Amino acid sequence: MSFVPLGTDISHSEVTNISAAGFWLLVDDAEFFVPFSDYPIFRTATIDQILQMQQLSPRQFHWPALDADIELDALERPKQYPLLWHQ
C-alpha cells in the first residue's frame, strides 16, 4: 500500500484544447467544454491567459490574469446554474 504525503495534489486538471467556440478543461478523467457564449470573459483572452488556469480545490478553478472562476458543479450540471453575466 502506498500513501500520498499530506499536501500533495492528487487531482489533475489542465486546458487541453482551445477553439473559436470555447475550450476543453480536463479534470481527472473527465473533460468539460467551456463555451465562450456562456463564459464571455474568455472570448477575448489570450491563449496564455486561458492556459494559466489554477486549480484552487478539487472542484474550483481560477484564471488569475482574467480574475475568473469556474466551479466544477457548473460544468457538470449547467442547467442548475443559469449564468448571469454583467459587465
Secondary structure, 3 states (H helix, E strand, C coil): CCCCCCCCCCCCEEEEEECCCEEEEEECCEEEEEECCCCHHHCCCCHHHHHCCEEEECCEEEECCCCEEEEHHHHHCHHHCCCCCCC
